[in-house]
Each structure stands twice: as structure tokens, then as C-alpha cells.
């Protein structure tokens, strides 16, 4: 969506896929669906198709155009591992992340089994320190199995987005997890989050040496409830990998190569394969 983001734990959002379908209770009041459906049928709008899933290959090269290093939330308006996103498209998204490695990418999914299988089949993606792989966790029934799937994936950095937190999770196995984000649901019909649920996760992260980030209490008016827990904010993040920005000629070649995959031109053909 944007080179700049209001989401507290990221700097920018990048959406080479738009739209999704609901698969668990955390999806009930999906903010992305609410936003997208406002524009269904509006000719020329990026969300003219509402929240129907759509590949957006013209957005693939976007991070290569951003020269300032950023934390980038990948597919804030979709799920990269949705069943209708082709394997080769996921690989091209990864290829962009691999080339534009001066950024840090935060890939979040509810389709944890497909994430696990992808990383198992693509060790090059799994070993990248600048790509953080995460799963959503809203309750015990649906969320805790996703943590196990993530732990089975050979990722260098793993994180949990525990938002919206819909119930106490009890004791959580944080082995192999590097970062936990916690937040309450916001907007119309928001389900309330209990403070003891949050404190339990904070304390477990502290004991396990896991970075803890408290995003918000949420509610109908989240600006009033704020994001302080026990009179302070919690803004821990994993350390970022700092790598140099590609020189202009190399970046332009990479952009041309990405664009050639979906809209081939005589000038661009072959450039992408030669960029490292």
C-alpha cells in the first residue's frame, strides 16, 4: 500500500497480492476487508474488485525503488500463502526480497503449513536474516498449532502476531521464537482483551529472552485506550541486518528484470537472471 505505514511495528507496507478469504476467528472483523470493500465497483481504484484475491505483479518491484532501508510488512492487505497464490509467484516475491536485501521484511500468515512447506523446499529463503517469517495467533485452537508449524520451518527469524488476542493462551512454547507482537482488536464490534492475557505473554517472553512488542489495547476507539501496559510502552524488536543499498544501475536492472517476467520487453529480457 505505502512507503510509509501507521502500523507501530513496521515502516512500510508492500502488497504484491490483494484480497483474502477468512479461515479462523481472528478474521471475523478483518480491517483489510473492511477497507477494501468500501471501494468495490469503483472504476480504476486499486480495490475495484473489493477483497477478492488478486495478484498485483506491477507492485513486485516496489521495494527496489525504495533506497532508504525500511522494515516492510509484506501483504498487509492479503496473505502471501493463500492457496490461490501460485508457487512461482511466491518465489518471485521472495526473489525481490533477496535482491532488495537492505530492507527487513516481515512476512505474516495464517496459512502456517504452507509457509513451513515453502521454507522447507526453499532453503535459500529460510536462511535470510533480513526476512522475518511470522504467524498469526488469536486463540489456542487455531493459533497454537501455527506456532508449532512455524517452529518446524527452518527460518532464521520467527515471530508471532498475537492480534487480535481473543483469549488467554496459557503456557506458550516460545522455543525458536524471536519476537512476539500482542494487540487487541479495534473498530466496530471489537472483542475485548483482558490485561492478564497480555501480562502472561509479556512475562513468558521476558523469561524466554524473546522480544516483546505491545501494539494496542484496541476497542472501538483505540486512540483512547492507547498502547501502554502497566504504565509503559513495550517496543522491543529483533536486531536488524544492515546491508548496503544496491547501486543505481544494478537496481534499475533488477527492476527491469522483475517487470520483464510479467510484461516482457526486448530491453528487459534476461536482465533479471543476471542480478545478484
Secondary structure by P-SEA (a helix, b strand, c coil): ccccccccccccccccccbbbbccccccccaaaaaaaaccccccccccccccccccccccccccccccccccccccccccccccccaaaaaaaaaaaaaaccbbbbbbbcaaaaaaaaaaacccccccccbbbbbbbccccccaaaaaaaaaccccbbbbccccccccccccccccccbbbbbbbbccbbbbbbaaaaaaaaaaaaaabbbbbbccccccccccccccccccccccccbbbbbbcccaaaaaaaaaaaaaaccccccccccccccc
